[in-house]
Each structure stands twice: as structure tokens, then as C-alpha cells.
Amino acid sequence: MKPIIPFALLGALLAVGAVNAAETTPVGYETLSLAPGFNYTGLRLQQPVVHAGTFETITANSVTDTGATFALTATKTYIIEINNGSGILTDVLGSAVSGSTINTTDNLLAAGVANGASYSIREAATLTSIFGATNSAGLTGGFGGISGADVIFVSNGSGGFNQYYYDDLEGSWADVNGAAVNGASVPIIYTDSLIVSATAPVNLVVSGEVKLTPTATVTSSGFNYISSVYPAGATLSSTFDAAIPQLDRGFGSIAGADVFFVANGTGGYNQYYYDDLETSWADVNGVAVNGASISLDSGVIFSNENTPLSLKLSAPSFYGDL
């Protein structure tokens, strides 16, 4: 069995040699502290890999691993991770599988995925897997309606959010209209920030595997709520330095630049952008900062000034020793 460790301690454990390079992906848990009000948080520990291999054939609407016979549950959502360094992801229903072929909505060929790309497939997290089928996370429930309840905002994939809460009258998760829903059928894609409107403090414990490879997420114009993906040691530099060439950058000021809003630990957010004049990350006042010293919370707000772009997130360098 893989050892389970709190990933808040991962960097310290590596520093003293308590964790060595392993053949298996490490698993652990992370406690996310939710405060009263809106919390922009992210899932940084993932479901286990259920399939891995190489796609011999990539087309505009399918991928094929000739050596595989995919066994995916038709009604569940899965995430395909392309492991060629690009971090490209796509999510599919298990019903999209036919033998060794998976039909995709996203055109991975146009995204630059070539025949021979290696991949991993994970089941997506759900309301149930994160918060429990009967609200074991301890959120404040409603009673026949959403009024007074803690509300979970889940990205709907088209720029908006669906709202869910736990209904104590129904004994079930419910949508914004109070209709009961099966929490296990509400997928949560780990690149998206999970927004929780809480009425009281809650310590949410999330467990799973740490992802070691890069991750790409498509961001639209305007504000985007994204996960920082990596559970320990993630900084502004380690996560986003690779994305600098794709960013709109400032020149002596924040004007016109893409901006990252990072939780400051006191209920607010500090703003950072990349400054070409300083050739450095900089704060809202244009003062150069060391991006490696800016630790990321689980959720980050990204303000994209112009057209949609694929934002690449990278794992901290010491993850290569896991």
C-alpha cells in the first residue's frame, strides 16, 4: 500500500530525505480551510490513474490505443491527460469508449497532440467523492431550499457555474432550485477552481494522488477561477514561469497585463503580473518580486486581458524526486 502523508509537509520531508524517489505516484491528503464567505479553492490531489499507455492514432474526434481495451463506466466522467510535456487535457464520458478508441469532443490533433503520445486516464472527482454522499464534509445544509446553506459553485464548462448544496430535508445534494441530484453524477474537473460560499469555518480534507506532470487549462477572456493543481511547494514561478511567453505582459506597470490574484492569508488577494521592463514578476504597484517566494493557495484567480489562451501549469522541480 502507498504511504499516505499530509502534502503540506511534502517539501520538508524531501529536504531531510524522508521521502525518496518512488516507482509509484505518492498519495496523501490536504486540509483546505474554508472561511465564511466566498472561497476560491482547488483540487490538488487526484483520483488514481485507471488506464495509461500510448495513443497510436490521433484524429480530430478520437484517440486510439491499439493495445488497450478500455473499461470505463458509461455514466462517469474521465480526464485524459496527455503526457508529452504539453499538459493537454480533455474530459470524456465513459460512454465515449468503443474498444480501443475513445471519441473526443476536443480536437486533440489540432491542439498539437501527435500519434505516439503517451497518456493517463483518471476518473473525475465528484461532489460525492469530495464532500461525501451525505455531506460528511460538514457543510451547512439547507432544508427544502438553498436559503441559509453553504453553496458549492461548479464550473459548467461554458463560462458559468452550477450551484449545489446539501439538503437535509431531501437527505441529498440538490441544485439551486432545490431539486435533488446524485452527487456522484456531478463531475469536478481539477483544473477548475471550486468556489464554496460558506456560512461558517470548515476544514475540508481532500485525499488522492499528486500529479507530477504539467497541466494545461484553457482560459477565457476576463476572470478565470483555476486550481493551482500541485499540493505542496507551488509558487508563482514554479507554476507559471513556463506560461510567460503566452501571457500579456506589462512594461513598467500592470496596465494591459494578465493578472494573477493570489490569496494573501487575511481574506484578500495580492495581484501579480509579469513585467518586461523589470524582466521579473511584479506586484500591483509595478515593484519587482521574486516569483519563487510567492506561495500559491489551492485556488488562483487569473484575469486574462485578451483572447482565450491555453495556460500551462508546471509542477515544482522537486516533484521529479517523488
Rosetta silent file (secondary structure, phi, psi, omega in degrees, C-alpha in Angstrom):
SEQUENCE: MKPIIPFALLGALLAVGAVNAAETTPVGYETLSLAPGFNYTGLRLQQPVVHAGTFETITANSVTDTGATFALTATKTYIIEINNGSGILTDVLGSAVSGSTINTTDNLLAAGVANGASYSIREAATLTSIFGATNSAGLTGGFGGISGADVIFVSNGSGGFNQYYYDDLEGSWADVNGAAVNGASVPIIYTDSLIVSATAPVNLVVSGEVKLTPTATVTSSGFNYISSVYPAGATLSSTFDAAIPQLDRGFGSIAGADVFFVANGTGGYNQYYYDDLETSWADVNGVAVNGASISLDSGVIFSNENTPLSLKLSAPSFYGDL
SCORE:     score description
SCORE:     0.000 S_00000001
   1 L     0.000  140.789  177.792    0.000    0.000    0.000 S_00000001
   2 L   -70.694  140.644  176.956    1.234    3.509   -0.775 S_00000001
   3 L   -70.015  139.606  177.693    2.050    5.594    2.311 S_00000001
   4 E  -102.006  123.990 -178.365   -0.410    8.426    2.922 S_00000001
   5 E  -129.745  153.745  173.905    1.203   11.662    4.044 S_00000001
   6 E   -72.880  121.783 -174.036   -0.037   15.221    4.549 S_00000001
   7 H   -72.732  -11.001  172.161    1.172   17.060    1.470 S_00000001
   8 H   -63.337  -22.094 -178.691    1.637   20.269    3.409 S_00000001
   9 H   -98.141    0.385 -171.232    4.745   18.508    4.780 S_00000001
  10 H   -58.774  -47.517 -178.335    5.985   17.170    1.455 S_00000001
  11 H   -61.183  -41.516  179.880    8.654   19.803    0.814 S_00000001
  12 H   -66.341  -39.665  179.662   10.071   19.464    4.331 S_00000001
  13 H   -62.511  -41.561  178.807   10.143   15.678    4.089 S_00000001
  14 H   -65.262  -38.067 -176.449   12.095   15.860    0.850 S_00000001
  15 H   -62.654  -31.694 -179.063   14.506   18.364    2.324 S_00000001
  16 L  -102.251    6.939  175.545   15.524   15.954    5.066 S_00000001
  17 L    78.988   18.813 -177.876   15.442   12.887    2.850 S_00000001
  18 L   -78.150  -18.234  177.095   12.390   11.316    4.472 S_00000001
  19 L  -122.861  129.172 -179.396   10.793   10.659    1.080 S_00000001
  20 L  -108.997  166.788  176.370   12.771    9.054   -1.709 S_00000001
  21 L   -56.881  138.337 -175.913   12.108    8.681   -5.424 S_00000001
  22 L  -128.952  156.549  178.025    9.421    6.062   -5.895 S_00000001
  23 L   -81.139  -17.057 -179.885    8.140    3.917   -8.720 S_00000001
  24 L  -113.599  152.350  179.179    4.562    4.715   -7.767 S_00000001
  25 L   -68.485  131.080  179.856    2.837    8.065   -7.551 S_00000001
  26 L   -68.480  150.708  176.138    2.637    9.251   -3.928 S_00000001
  27 E  -121.822  157.937 -179.411   -0.751    9.689   -2.301 S_00000001
  28 E  -173.137 -161.660  179.251   -1.721   11.885    0.598 S_00000001
  29 E  -140.215  157.717  178.949   -4.192   14.384    1.956 S_00000001
  30 E  -138.107  134.873  176.733   -4.558   18.140    2.148 S_00000001
  31 E   -98.975  119.878  179.319   -6.722   20.163    4.517 S_00000001
  32 E  -101.692  119.412 -178.111   -8.389   23.151    2.862 S_00000001
  33 E   -87.914  112.979  178.851   -9.575   25.772    5.338 S_00000001
  34 E   -97.267  125.982 -179.063  -12.856   27.308    4.199 S_00000001
  35 L  -102.285  160.509  174.789  -13.743   30.622    5.844 S_00000001
  36 L   -55.761  136.073 -175.816  -17.143   32.324    5.990 S_00000001
  37 E   106.227 -163.005 -177.746  -17.813   33.967    2.635 S_00000001
  38 E   -83.640  131.959  178.290  -16.549   33.008   -0.805 S_00000001
  39 E  -121.205  124.160  177.545  -13.629   30.584   -1.016 S_00000001
  40 E  -101.037   98.921 -173.346  -11.767   30.017   -4.292 S_00000001
  41 E  -122.818  166.812 -177.789  -10.208   26.630   -3.765 S_00000001
  42 L  -139.108  157.880  178.262   -8.880   23.864   -5.988 S_00000001
  43 L   -90.666  113.102 -176.285   -8.471   20.107   -6.019 S_00000001
  44 L  -112.013    8.247  172.626   -4.763   19.365   -5.822 S_00000001
  45 L  -130.184  132.938 -164.076   -4.980   15.634   -5.124 S_00000001
  46 E  -114.414  163.730  172.633   -6.440   13.454   -7.833 S_00000001
  47 L   -64.608  153.626 -178.851   -8.254   10.202   -8.451 S_00000001
  48 L   -67.214  156.180  175.453   -5.929    7.284   -9.341 S_00000001
  49 E   -70.960  129.668  179.915   -4.917    6.524  -12.912 S_00000001
  50 E  -104.438  -21.329  174.494   -7.157    3.788  -14.338 S_00000001
  51 E  -146.256  146.180  174.272   -5.511    3.463  -17.771 S_00000001
  52 E  -150.397  148.024 -179.477   -2.136    4.518  -19.192 S_00000001
  53 E   172.065 -146.261 -178.807   -0.415    3.854  -22.473 S_00000001
  54 E  -132.906  132.544  174.957    0.241    5.348  -25.895 S_00000001
  55 E   -86.530  109.907  179.258   -2.243    6.605  -28.465 S_00000001
  56 L   -73.200  -28.189 -177.278   -1.059    5.236  -31.791 S_00000001
  57 E  -131.549  125.554  175.661   -3.708    7.186  -33.731 S_00000001
  58 E  -116.847  126.997  173.419   -4.981   10.713  -33.083 S_00000001
  59 L  -122.737 -178.362 -178.455   -7.800   12.155  -35.205 S_00000001
  60 L   -64.966  -23.348 -175.967   -9.928   15.286  -34.981 S_00000001
  61 L  -137.485   18.945  177.555  -12.539   13.469  -32.918 S_00000001
  62 E  -161.481  162.296  173.574  -10.961   10.329  -31.496 S_00000001
  63 E  -134.932  144.010 -176.470   -7.879    8.722  -29.973 S_00000001
  64 E  -133.378  129.030  170.206   -6.899    5.060  -30.274 S_00000001
  65 L  -112.224  102.750 -171.906   -4.589    2.863  -28.231 S_00000001
  66 L   -64.501  -17.038 -179.472   -4.432   -0.323  -30.250 S_00000001
  67 L   -95.878    4.453 -174.207   -3.119   -2.304  -27.288 S_00000001
  68 L  -113.253  152.089  165.525   -5.909   -1.317  -24.909 S_00000001
  69 L  -125.148   99.887 -172.607   -9.426   -2.421  -24.177 S_00000001
  70 L   -70.571  132.184  177.158  -10.848    0.465  -22.200 S_00000001
  71 L  -118.787   86.817 -178.909  -13.163   -0.452  -19.346 S_00000001
  72 L  -116.941  144.005  178.788  -14.839    2.796  -18.320 S_00000001
  73 L   -73.012  126.953 -170.613  -18.221    3.250  -16.631 S_00000001
  74 L   -56.353  -37.951 -173.290  -20.585    4.765  -19.195 S_00000001
  75 L   -88.769   -5.216 -177.776  -22.143    7.358  -16.891 S_00000001
  76 L   -94.377  155.587  177.057  -18.914    8.605  -15.287 S_00000001
  77 E   -98.582  137.212 -179.619  -16.663   11.426  -16.466 S_00000001
  78 E  -124.135  154.068  178.285  -12.965   10.738  -17.064 S_00000001
  79 E  -113.969  123.310  174.936   -9.999   13.023  -17.688 S_00000001
  80 E   -94.462  123.942  177.983   -7.453   12.132  -20.363 S_00000001
  81 E  -107.444  124.995  176.020   -4.014   13.604  -19.634 S_00000001
  82 E   -90.272  122.521 -171.952   -1.504   13.847  -22.494 S_00000001
  83 L  -102.408   45.985  178.913    1.970   13.258  -21.063 S_00000001
  84 L  -104.550   14.358 -179.039    4.122   14.813  -23.794 S_00000001
  85 L    95.360  -14.604 -179.538    5.039   17.880  -21.745 S_00000001
  86 L   -80.083  -27.749 -178.421    2.171   19.983  -23.096 S_00000001
  87 L    76.939   11.312 -176.952   -0.164   19.117  -20.233 S_00000001
  88 L   -62.290  137.095  178.926   -3.161   18.988  -22.588 S_00000001
  89 E  -124.725  155.160  165.444   -6.326   17.566  -21.015 S_00000001
  90 E  -148.809  147.913  177.806   -9.733   16.565  -22.271 S_00000001
  91 E  -111.911  143.352 -176.107  -12.672   15.123  -20.395 S_00000001
  92 E  -139.834  155.769  169.728  -14.946   12.417  -21.763 S_00000001
  93 E   -82.064  149.220  176.971  -17.848   10.278  -20.645 S_00000001
  94 H   -58.414  -26.015  179.230  -17.190    6.592  -20.254 S_00000001
  95 H   -69.348   -9.799 -179.948  -19.851    6.036  -22.916 S_00000001
  96 H   -79.671   -0.986 -175.913  -17.466    7.626  -25.454 S_00000001
  97 E   -92.692  138.615  171.370  -15.386    4.427  -25.476 S_00000001
  98 E  -138.252   98.198 -179.627  -15.567    1.752  -28.116 S_00000001
  99 L    65.105 -112.547 -178.342  -12.973   -0.980  -27.600 S_00000001
 100 L  -100.573    8.767 -177.147   -9.565    0.653  -28.018 S_00000001
 101 E  -119.098  139.788  174.901  -10.941    4.002  -29.258 S_00000001
 102 E  -118.965  125.130  175.704  -12.262    6.983  -27.314 S_00000001
 103 E   -80.627  132.343 -175.416  -14.369    9.597  -29.097 S_00000001
 104 L  -117.529  145.596  173.755  -13.389   13.110  -28.042 S_00000001
 105 L   -80.391  -40.112  177.296  -15.197   16.434  -28.167 S_00000001
 106 L   -78.222  141.886  178.308  -11.931   18.383  -28.157 S_00000001
 107 L   -87.202   92.753 -177.896   -9.794   18.185  -31.285 S_00000001
 108 L   -69.706  -27.805  177.260   -6.511   16.956  -29.831 S_00000001
 109 L   -62.267  -46.059  179.401   -4.947   16.758  -33.295 S_00000001
 110 L   -67.709  -25.279  179.303   -5.453   20.497  -33.796 S_00000001
 111 L   -79.867   -2.241  175.706   -4.086   21.079  -30.290 S_00000001
 112 L    98.988   10.012  177.330   -0.781   19.566  -31.383 S_00000001
 113 L   -81.807  123.492 -175.002   -1.086   16.041  -29.992 S_00000001
 114 L  -104.103  158.843  174.344    0.706   13.675  -32.391 S_00000001
 115 L   -52.522  137.408 -179.533    0.463    9.954  -32.959 S_00000001
 116 L    96.922   -0.186 -179.533    2.513    8.134  -30.338 S_00000001
 117 E   -68.653  136.973  175.634    1.664   10.478  -27.465 S_00000001
 118 E   -82.830  156.386 -174.775    1.596    8.836  -24.050 S_00000001
 119 E  -148.416  163.699  168.897   -1.440    9.348  -21.845 S_00000001
 120 E  -134.619  150.169  177.605   -3.060    8.677  -18.491 S_00000001
 121 E  -126.086  129.723  176.372   -6.773    8.461  -17.711 S_00000001
 122 E  -123.758  149.906  169.433   -8.334    9.319  -14.355 S_00000001
 123 E   -73.669  137.895  177.736  -11.909    9.325  -13.165 S_00000001
 124 L   -70.509  147.224  172.341  -13.026   12.892  -12.424 S_00000001
 125 E   -65.756  163.919  178.945  -13.778   13.833   -8.846 S_00000001
 126 E  -138.118  171.163  173.905  -17.429   14.467   -7.935 S_00000001
 127 H   -53.620  -42.438 -177.929  -19.466   16.240   -5.286 S_00000001
 128 H   -67.012  -44.281 -176.877  -19.742   12.894   -3.521 S_00000001
 129 H   -67.936  -27.726 -179.065  -16.041   11.996   -3.658 S_00000001
 130 H   -90.806  -44.746 -172.371  -15.030   15.412   -2.287 S_00000001
 131 H  -108.435   -5.830  179.309  -17.824   16.283    0.142 S_00000001
 132 L    90.864  144.698 -178.390  -19.340   12.854    0.873 S_00000001
 133 L   -61.428  -31.853 -179.490  -22.618   11.318   -0.251 S_00000001
 134 L  -118.814   31.869  176.189  -24.293   12.551    2.938 S_00000001
 135 L    64.521   44.949  177.292  -22.225   15.706    3.483 S_00000001
 136 L   -65.083  -15.589  176.909  -19.559   14.143    5.665 S_00000001
 137 L   -68.280  -20.668  176.124  -17.504   17.306    4.980 S_00000001
 138 L    85.551   26.419  174.827  -19.819   19.106    7.399 S_00000001
 139 L   -68.413  155.369  175.397  -21.094   21.952    5.230 S_00000001
 140 L   -72.699  123.747 -177.249  -24.123   23.861    6.482 S_00000001
 141 L   -91.377  166.604  169.903  -27.149   22.343    4.781 S_00000001
 142 E   -97.717  178.252  178.618  -30.439   23.758    3.658 S_00000001
 143 L  -139.009   88.326 -178.390  -33.865   22.366    4.487 S_00000001
 144 L    84.169    2.844  179.066  -36.062   22.191    1.424 S_00000001
 145 L  -173.849  167.903 -173.904  -34.237   25.092   -0.218 S_00000001
 146 L   -79.406  -13.853 -176.703  -30.869   26.757   -0.740 S_00000001
 147 L   -57.828  127.278  177.039  -31.554   29.580    1.730 S_00000001
 148 L    81.907   -3.781 -176.363  -29.005   29.612    4.553 S_00000001
 149 L   -91.262  156.103  166.385  -26.959   26.760    3.103 S_00000001
 150 L   -69.342  136.825 -174.806  -23.313   26.604    2.116 S_00000001
 151 E  -118.427  133.257  178.367  -23.252   26.699   -1.682 S_00000001
 152 E  -104.930  122.762  178.711  -20.778   24.955   -3.999 S_00000001
 153 E  -100.403  118.185 -178.001  -20.268   26.601   -7.396 S_00000001
 154 E  -114.161  129.804 -179.551  -19.104   24.088  -10.022 S_00000001
 155 E   -55.795  136.074  178.749  -17.950   25.196  -13.479 S_00000001
 156 L   -96.031    5.485  176.845  -20.449   24.263  -16.178 S_00000001
 157 L    82.969   -2.600 -179.400  -17.814   24.242  -18.928 S_00000001
 158 L  -128.680   24.174  175.747  -19.233   27.248  -20.753 S_00000001
 159 L    98.563   -7.048  179.355  -18.062   30.105  -18.562 S_00000001
 160 L  -116.166 -169.764 -177.608  -20.729   29.871  -15.878 S_00000001
 161 E  -134.780  142.365  166.709  -21.383   27.897  -12.721 S_00000001
 162 E   -95.081  145.269 -176.083  -23.974   25.441  -11.480 S_00000001
 163 E  -110.932  136.253 -179.887  -24.871   25.765   -7.805 S_00000001
 164 E  -135.964  152.734  174.716  -25.301   22.878   -5.371 S_00000001
 165 E  -149.210  167.146  176.250  -25.934   22.498   -1.651 S_00000001
 166 E   -94.588  126.383 -177.439  -26.767   19.663    0.723 S_00000001
 167 E  -102.455  111.608 -178.341  -30.477   19.477    1.513 S_00000001
 168 L   -68.061  -26.770  176.736  -31.161   17.965    4.931 S_00000001
 169 L   -70.194  -44.054  179.632  -34.843   17.530    4.085 S_00000001
 170 L   -76.928  -21.951 -172.690  -34.067   15.560    0.931 S_00000001
 171 L    63.361   39.352 -171.873  -31.115   13.763    2.511 S_00000001
 172 E  -159.772  160.217  166.253  -29.331   14.517   -0.755 S_00000001
 173 E   -68.284  151.534 -177.270  -27.331   17.037   -2.677 S_00000001
 174 E  -142.518  159.486  178.400  -29.592   19.470   -4.513 S_00000001
 175 E   -90.690 -175.407 -174.104  -29.346   22.116   -7.226 S_00000001
 176 L   -61.446  -23.859 -179.489  -30.105   25.825   -6.965 S_00000001
 177 L   -91.410    2.207  179.665  -33.826   25.110   -7.416 S_00000001
 178 L    86.343    5.703  178.453  -33.927   22.581   -4.564 S_00000001
 179 L   -80.146  130.812 -179.549  -34.194   19.560   -6.866 S_00000001
 180 E   -62.355  139.832  176.806  -32.343   16.514   -5.509 S_00000001
 181 E  -132.398  154.477  174.802  -29.293   15.443   -7.511 S_00000001
 182 L   -83.345  110.474 -176.879  -26.961   12.477   -7.330 S_00000001
 183 H   -59.732  -26.400  179.844  -23.689   13.981   -6.133 S_00000001
 184 H   -73.199  -11.276  179.474  -21.759   11.140   -7.770 S_00000001
 185 H  -101.631    6.604  178.852  -23.027   12.341  -11.167 S_00000001
 186 L  -106.229   98.262 -176.398  -21.678   15.915  -10.757 S_00000001
 187 E   -75.853  148.687  175.830  -18.089   15.871  -12.072 S_00000001
 188 E  -124.555  113.706 -178.681  -15.453   18.321  -10.863 S_00000001
 189 L   -84.364  128.637 -166.877  -12.546   18.864  -13.279 S_00000001
 190 L   -69.568  -11.421  175.557   -9.366   19.506  -11.301 S_00000001
 191 L   -78.491  -18.704 -178.173   -8.155   22.445  -13.398 S_00000001
 192 E   -88.712  138.294  172.894  -11.203   24.473  -12.318 S_00000001
 193 L   -69.598  140.895  177.218  -11.317   26.320   -9.037 S_00000001
 194 E   -98.751  118.680 -177.751  -14.114   25.131   -6.804 S_00000001
 195 E   -97.856  124.580  179.950  -15.965   28.096   -5.306 S_00000001
 196 E  -121.166  120.783  173.581  -17.584   27.487   -1.930 S_00000001
 197 E   -93.761  106.176 -173.374  -19.784   30.086   -0.274 S_00000001
 198 E  -104.933  148.003  176.963  -19.556   29.110    3.390 S_00000001
 199 L   -97.722  -16.903 -179.957  -21.543   30.359    6.377 S_00000001
 200 L  -150.056  160.767  179.522  -19.088   29.057    8.971 S_00000001
 201 L   -61.538  140.367  177.022  -15.482   27.785    9.015 S_00000001
 202 E  -139.867  135.162  171.703  -14.997   24.285    7.598 S_00000001
 203 E   -99.760  108.086 -177.817  -11.852   22.184    7.298 S_00000001
 204 E   -95.484  118.445 -179.385  -12.247   20.212    4.091 S_00000001
 205 E   -97.986  122.200  179.407   -9.919   17.212    3.858 S_00000001
 206 E  -115.783  133.202  179.048   -9.109   16.079    0.306 S_00000001
 207 E  -125.148  159.781  178.854   -7.111   12.927   -0.380 S_00000001
 208 E   153.880 -164.312 -179.992   -5.701   11.339   -3.513 S_00000001
 209 E   -88.253  149.729  171.961   -2.668   11.166   -5.790 S_00000001
 210 L   -89.037  133.639  176.997   -0.318   14.032   -6.510 S_00000001
 211 L   -83.843  135.333 -174.788    0.018   14.812  -10.198 S_00000001
 212 L  -105.526  -13.380 -173.260    3.649   15.045  -11.335 S_00000001
 213 L  -102.310  164.774  178.540    3.250   16.192  -14.948 S_00000001
 214 L   -61.519  160.754 -178.630    2.388   19.607  -16.483 S_00000001
 215 E  -137.108  132.152  176.981   -1.242   20.698  -16.779 S_00000001
 216 E  -112.429  138.338  175.686   -2.848   22.962  -19.368 S_00000001
 217 E  -132.182  138.025  179.793   -6.120   24.776  -18.860 S_00000001
 218 E   -84.497  124.820 -179.216   -7.983   26.892  -21.409 S_00000001
 219 E  -111.995  138.237  179.480   -8.774   30.345  -20.029 S_00000001
 220 L   -89.768  172.503  175.048  -11.371   32.692  -21.464 S_00000001
 221 L   -66.503  140.394 -178.956  -11.219   36.480  -21.649 S_00000001
 222 E    97.328 -153.864 -175.199  -11.891   38.061  -18.270 S_00000001
 223 E   -82.872  135.139  177.260  -11.751   36.387  -14.881 S_00000001
 224 E  -127.524  137.250 -178.654  -10.934   32.689  -14.624 S_00000001
 225 E  -109.425  108.130 -170.981  -11.038   30.638  -11.436 S_00000001
 226 E  -124.031  157.068  174.552   -8.400   27.926  -11.647 S_00000001
 227 E   -85.725  149.297  174.324   -6.754   25.358   -9.416 S_00000001
 228 L   -84.707   -3.442  168.001   -3.040   25.552   -8.706 S_00000001
 229 L    68.823  -44.853 -170.489   -3.084   21.715   -9.167 S_00000001
 230 L   -99.743  126.404 -164.320    0.087   20.896   -7.200 S_00000001
 231 L   -80.965  -11.846 -179.624   -0.391   20.324   -3.441 S_00000001
 232 L  -148.982  136.666  175.198    2.952   21.351   -1.951 S_00000001
 233 L    80.964    3.723 -178.520    5.654   23.824   -2.894 S_00000001
 234 L   -71.908  127.306  177.064    3.670   25.526   -5.670 S_00000001
 235 E  -126.252  171.021  177.605    4.797   29.123   -6.229 S_00000001
 236 H   -56.802  -42.479 -178.884    4.059   31.792   -8.808 S_00000001
 237 H   -73.204  -48.433 -175.873    7.342   30.954  -10.561 S_00000001
 238 H   -62.611  -34.081 -175.329    7.252   27.162  -10.344 S_00000001
 239 H   -85.426  -40.485 -167.966    3.686   27.053  -11.632 S_00000001
 240 H  -117.600   -2.110  178.958    3.532   29.825  -14.223 S_00000001
 241 H   -56.618  -39.125 -178.499    7.060   30.654  -15.448 S_00000001
 242 H   -65.161  -20.788 -178.084    6.572   28.297  -18.399 S_00000001
 243 H   -89.502   -6.431 -174.492    3.461   30.276  -19.391 S_00000001
 244 H   -53.042  -43.273 -178.824    5.205   33.681  -19.518 S_00000001
 245 H   -60.454  -25.808 -178.452    5.640   33.702  -23.335 S_00000001
 246 H   -88.772  -11.880 -175.239    1.863   33.286  -23.769 S_00000001
 247 L   -80.053  152.436  163.698    0.901   35.992  -21.274 S_00000001
 248 L   -78.974  122.237 -172.675    0.030   39.605  -21.947 S_00000001
 249 L  -110.567  155.284  177.222    2.833   41.297  -20.028 S_00000001
 250 E   -88.510  172.163  176.425    3.227   44.753  -18.581 S_00000001
 251 L  -141.083   85.624 -178.329    6.050   47.216  -19.207 S_00000001
 252 L    89.356   -9.983  177.048    6.744   49.191  -16.069 S_00000001
 253 L  -159.265  170.945 -177.113    3.168   48.868  -14.839 S_00000001
 254 L   -79.122  -11.400 -175.715    0.268   46.463  -14.579 S_00000001
 255 L   -55.885  125.986  176.720   -1.702   48.247  -17.326 S_00000001
 256 L    79.587   -0.488 -176.174   -2.735   45.832  -20.079 S_00000001
 257 L   -92.769  153.467  167.346   -1.178   42.811  -18.390 S_00000001
 258 L   -70.309  139.951 -171.819   -2.713   39.471  -17.467 S_00000001
 259 E  -125.554  135.634  174.116   -3.026   39.402  -13.677 S_00000001
 260 E  -102.838  126.575  176.359   -2.846   36.590  -11.123 S_00000001
 261 E  -100.615  117.839 -175.120   -4.789   37.122   -7.888 S_00000001
 262 E  -117.345  128.742 -178.983   -3.169   35.111   -5.074 S_00000001
 263 E   -55.986  136.196 -177.145   -4.739   34.715   -1.616 S_00000001
 264 L  -100.399    4.708  176.556   -2.808   36.704    0.989 S_00000001
 265 L    84.851   -3.692  179.886   -3.918   34.698    4.025 S_00000001
 266 L  -122.454   20.500  178.615   -6.004   37.503    5.512 S_00000001
 267 L    95.043   -4.052  179.320   -9.101   37.193    3.361 S_00000001
 268 L  -117.761 -168.952 -177.052   -7.839   39.292    0.460 S_00000001
 269 E  -135.856  138.142  169.913   -5.740   38.846   -2.673 S_00000001
 270 E   -94.436  147.474 -176.720   -2.418   40.204   -3.876 S_00000001
 271 E  -108.978  136.098 -179.869   -2.060   40.919   -7.580 S_00000001
 272 E  -136.218  149.491  176.086    0.915   39.892   -9.713 S_00000001
 273 E  -147.422  169.602  176.427    1.848   40.153  -13.383 S_00000001
 274 E   -97.501  130.304 -175.077    4.964   39.666  -15.477 S_00000001
 275 E  -110.404  116.438 -179.505    6.828   42.902  -16.261 S_00000001
 276 L   -69.895  -27.439  177.760    9.020   43.003  -19.380 S_00000001
 277 L   -69.879  -43.131  179.448   10.768   46.167  -18.219 S_00000001
 278 L   -81.524  -14.636 -169.874   11.772   44.554  -14.938 S_00000001
 279 L    46.812   50.126 -175.327   12.157   41.115  -16.612 S_00000001
 280 E  -160.874  160.762  165.008   10.512   39.843  -13.474 S_00000001
 281 E   -65.848  151.316 -178.068    7.220   39.144  -11.844 S_00000001
 282 E  -142.846  159.563  178.783    5.875   42.319  -10.248 S_00000001
 283 E   -90.510 -176.553 -174.492    3.161   43.356   -7.802 S_00000001
 284 L   -59.568  -23.663 -179.360    0.185   45.637   -8.441 S_00000001
 285 L   -91.869    2.512  179.778    2.430   48.706   -7.950 S_00000001
 286 L    84.798   11.147  179.630    4.980   47.573  -10.550 S_00000001
 287 L   -86.386  127.680 -179.333    7.565   46.586   -7.945 S_00000001
 288 E   -59.975  139.081  177.219    9.624   43.541   -8.973 S_00000001
 289 E  -131.425  156.165  175.141    9.057   40.447   -6.828 S_00000001
 290 L   -84.589  107.771 -177.164   10.696   37.045   -6.652 S_00000001
 291 H   -60.110  -25.272  179.616    8.024   34.727   -8.036 S_00000001
 292 H   -71.754  -13.685  179.934    9.625   31.781   -6.250 S_00000001
 293 H   -98.736   -0.154 -179.737    8.744   33.402   -2.920 S_00000001
 294 L   -98.843   98.633 -179.841    5.029   33.784   -3.746 S_00000001
 295 E   -74.907  143.693 -178.979    3.323   30.636   -2.476 S_00000001
 296 L  -101.085  135.731  169.231    0.055   29.657   -4.127 S_00000001
 297 L   -74.064  179.540 -176.256   -3.099   28.667   -2.327 S_00000001
 298 L   -69.609  -26.255  178.746   -5.172   25.873   -3.870 S_00000001
 299 E  -118.494  139.165 -179.276   -7.248   28.327   -5.913 S_00000001
 300 E  -129.373  139.685  174.088   -5.962   31.187   -8.094 S_00000001
 301 E  -100.105  127.330 -178.146   -7.907   33.884   -9.931 S_00000001
 302 E  -118.391  120.163  176.734   -6.491   34.681  -13.370 S_00000001
 303 E   -96.850  107.849 -179.313   -7.571   37.812  -15.229 S_00000001
 304 E   -92.186  114.866 -172.700   -7.000   37.247  -18.948 S_00000001
 305 L   -72.410  -27.075 -172.725   -6.899   40.617  -20.685 S_00000001
 306 L  -129.210 -135.033 -172.077   -7.419   39.442  -24.251 S_00000001
 307 L   -71.382  158.661  177.935   -8.323   36.362  -26.286 S_00000001
 308 L   -53.944  144.385  177.832   -8.667   32.868  -24.801 S_00000001
 309 E  -144.140  156.596  175.707   -5.365   31.104  -24.225 S_00000001
 310 E   -90.424  115.513 -175.901   -4.105   27.771  -23.002 S_00000001
 311 E   -97.811  121.028 -177.849   -2.355   28.419  -19.720 S_00000001
 312 E   -94.281  128.817  175.890    0.308   25.865  -18.814 S_00000001
 313 E  -108.948  137.674 -179.138    0.919   24.995  -15.166 S_00000001
 314 L  -117.224  150.595  177.051    4.079   23.164  -14.137 S_00000001
 315 L   -76.585  151.376  172.832    4.892   21.057  -11.083 S_00000001
 316 L   -55.185  147.764 -173.955    7.616   22.218   -8.658 S_00000001
 317 H   -60.396  -31.980 -177.447   11.004   20.930   -9.744 S_00000001
 318 H   -71.438   -9.590  175.236   11.411   18.710   -6.666 S_00000001
 319 H   -63.491  -20.569  177.867    8.414   16.644   -7.785 S_00000001
 320 H   -65.503  -15.780  178.842   10.882   14.910  -10.086 S_00000001
 321 H   -92.114   -2.527 -177.028   12.252   13.179   -6.969 S_00000001
 322 L   -80.942    0.000    0.000    8.918   11.662   -5.957 S_00000001
